[in-house]
Amino acid sequence: MKTIHKTLNQQSLTDVIRGVGTGRCLKILCPNCGSDATRRHAIHSNLIETACQNCDYFLVLCSETGNVVEAYAPGIPFN
């Protein structure tokens, strides 16, 4: 795949992950609803994307620092 050369403000992080290619894609249980979800590890950008199509859960983290880059989790309240 070809790397997309735009700033993060011009595109979503999902496009960045798909643009640089994924090293591996794992099927996991969604931490929000428990149904099937996917976890993708980006090869060059050190990002990990977790997504569930059933409940629309979405999480992108940095694999080096563990910091959350982007998140959307419907149904999980903030405390």
HUMO-V837106 format. One record per residue. N is the residue number from 1. RES is the residue in three letters. PSI is psi in whole degrees, 0 to 359 (none if undefined). NEAR is the number of other ideal C-beta (glycine too) atoms within 12 Angstrom. D_CENTER is the distance of its C-alpha to the mean C-alpha in Angstrom with 1 decimal. Layout:
N,RES,PSI,NEAR,D_CENTER  N,RES,PSI,NEAR,D_CENTER
//
This chain:
1,MET,157,15,17.9  2,LYS,136,9,18.8  3,THR,136,17,17.1  4,ILE,127,21,16.9  5,HIS,84,12,19.0  6,LYS,163,13,18.2  7,THR,161,11,17.4  8,LEU,336,19,14.2  9,ASN,338,8,16.5  10,GLN,352,11,17.3  11,GLN,164,16,14.0  12,SER,161,22,10.5  13,LEU,332,32,7.6  14,THR,320,26,6.6  15,ASP,323,24,10.2  16,VAL,314,31,10.1  17,ILE,315,37,7.8  18,ARG,332,23,10.1  19,GLY,323,23,13.0  20,VAL,352,24,13.2  21,GLY,155,20,12.7  22,THR,141,23,10.9  23,GLY,313,20,13.0  24,ARG,151,15,12.5  25,CYS,122,20,10.9  26,LEU,145,17,11.9  27,LYS,128,16,13.0  28,ILE,175,23,13.0  29,LEU,136,18,14.4  30,CYS,130,26,12.5  31,PRO,347,20,13.3  32,ASN,311,25,14.3  33,CYS,347,18,16.6  34,GLY,357,14,17.0  35,SER,181,18,16.6  36,ASP,136,18,14.8  37,ALA,171,27,11.0  38,THR,148,26,8.9  39,ARG,120,29,7.0  40,ARG,136,31,6.6  41,HIS,118,25,8.1  42,ALA,138,31,9.0  43,ILE,308,21,12.8  44,HIS,340,17,14.0  45,SER,358,29,11.6  46,ASN,34,21,10.9  47,LEU,145,36,7.1  48,ILE,124,34,5.2  49,GLU,128,39,1.8  50,THR,128,35,4.4  51,ALA,142,34,6.2  52,CYS,124,28,10.0  53,GLN,337,16,12.3  54,ASN,311,18,15.2  55,CYS,3,22,14.6  56,ASP,24,19,11.8  57,TYR,138,29,9.7  58,PHE,132,32,6.2  59,LEU,131,31,4.8  60,VAL,125,32,3.7  61,LEU,158,25,6.8  62,CYS,127,19,9.5  63,SER,339,23,10.9  64,GLU,316,12,14.4  65,THR,338,11,14.9  66,GLY,4,13,12.5  67,ASN,141,15,12.3  68,VAL,126,19,9.8  69,VAL,317,27,8.9  70,GLU,142,23,7.8  71,ALA,145,22,8.3  72,TYR,116,22,10.1  73,ALA,90,23,12.0  74,PRO,139,15,15.2  75,GLY,353,16,18.1  76,ILE,111,18,17.2  77,PRO,149,7,19.9  78,PHE,141,6,20.0  79,ASN,none,3,22.9
//
